[in-house]
Amino acid sequence: MLLSDPQGLHEVIRAVMQEVLEAEMDEALGASKGERTPERLGYRSGYYGRTLVTRVGKLELRVPQDRAGRFSTELFERYQRSERALVATLGEMYVQGVSTRKVKAITEELCGHAFSASSISAINKRLDESLKAFAERPLQEPFAYLILDARYEKVREAGIVMSQAVLI
């Protein structure tokens, strides 16, 4: 369904990547935006714009910065301007409802950084609204569809019994 509307997929992927950047910054600083805690390791200092070319089009991202200038995202390399398998994987994990434990393992493998289960849950919660808006948007034109169903029956072909799909 998402593949049929490239703009909807583009927005979901952009939102996922933006939330991952925010979660990375939260974990690097030891506190969320505006949160006061003695464990805080630094402070935010705005954003800089970053264009990432992906299969779903150009993504305009806002990469968070910290005052000390030490934060560096592990989502993409410093001069990388196009994604690899990351965008497709993040979007697919979210859409398929992959568990936070599995998302944590996969992001660690792809990014070299593991997010906490609470960070993954917070990302998913914020993204639910975007996906809900996409799923409930009005369709501008009629869509034709065809529903097919089949049963598998045992058939003998050339003296060999095998399962064959029979359309109903």
N, C-alpha and C positions, 0 to 999 in steps of 0.2 A: 504494500500500500504506500509506504513512504517513497519507494522508488518511482511511483507514478507521478509524484509531485516534487520535482527537484528543489523548488523553493522551500517547501516544508522540511525536506531532509536537510537542506542547507542550514536552515535556522536551528533545527534540533542539534546538528553537529556543532554549530558555532556555540550554542548554549552549553553543550556538554564540555567543550574545550575551555570555554570561559570559566565554568564552574570548577574544572580541574585546576586551572591556574590559580583561582581564589583559594582552593583547598590547599594547594602547595604552599602558598604564601602563609596561610593560617598555621600550617604545621611548621614552617620554617621559623615563624615568629613566636610560636607557642601560644598564640591567642588569636581569636577572631577579630575582624574589623570592629573597632570601637570597644572591645572587651578590655577591662582592667583586671590584671592578674599579676601576682608577684613572679610568676614563671615566664612572663613576657621577655623575649630575647631581643626585641627591637621594635621599630615603629614603621608603619607604612609611609610612603612618600609619593602618592599618586600612581599614575599609569603612563606607559608609553604605547603608542599604536604599533601594531605588527600585522602585516598581511601574510597569510599562509595560503598558498595555492593548493587546492585539493581537488579530488575527483568531482566534488559537488560544487565547485566554483571557488572564488577567492573568499577567504574568511577574514574579516576585519576583527582582530582580537585586541583587547586592552590588557597588556601584561603589567601586573602590579610590580611596584618597586619599593624597596625599603630605604630608609634614610642612610644607612651605612653603605648601601650599594653592594651588599654581599649576596642578595638573593639572585639566584639564577634558576630558571625553570628547567626541569628535566623532561618536560613534555615534548620539546623539540630542541634541536641543537642551536647554538647561538646564531649561526648564519643560514640555517635551514629555512628555505622558503616554500617547501612543499612537503606534504605528509608522506608517510610510508604506509604502513598498514594500520597506523594508529587511529585515524579518523573513522575508518570503516569499522574497526573493532569496537571503539567506544560507542558509536551509534548503535551497532548491532547488540552489544551487551545491554544497553539501556532499554532498547525496544523489546528485546526478548525477556527482560525481567531476570537477568542473571543475578544470583545471590551476591550479597556484599562480600562474602568470603572469596568467591571466585573472581569478582571484579578486582579485589585487592591483589590477588595472586597474578592476574593478567596485567594489571597496570605496573606491578613490580617488574614483571618480565619485559614489558614493552618500554617502560620509562626508566627503569633502574631505581624506582622509588615506590615504596609501599605506602598507601594511605591507610589511615585507621578506619575501622568499620564505621565509626560515627561520622567521619568525613564523607565516606561513600554514601551513607544513608542521607546525610544532609544534601549532598549533590543531587541524589535521586529525588528527594522531596521537592527541591527547588525546580527541578526539570519536569516534574509531573504536570505542572501548570502549562508549560509549553507544549507538551505532547497532547494534553487534553484539548487545548485550543486547536491544535492541528487536526485531531481526530473529529472534533465537533464543528469544524468550519463548514459553511454552506458550500455545496458543490455548484459551480457556475454553469455547468452543462450536463446533459444526461450522459450516463455511461452505460454502454451495452455490456452484458455479462452472460456467461454461459456456465451452467453448473453441470458437471459430469460426475458420474459415480460408477464404480465398477465392483464386481465381485470376482474373486479368484476361484476358478473351478479346475478340477483335475481333467486334463485332456490327454489323449494318446496321439502322439505325432511321430510318424516314422517308427512305430513300435516302442516309443519311449513315453512314459507317463510323466507329465510335468504340469505345473500350475500355469494357467493362462488367464489374463484379465478379460472379463466379459463386461462390456459397457451396458448399463441399464438406464 
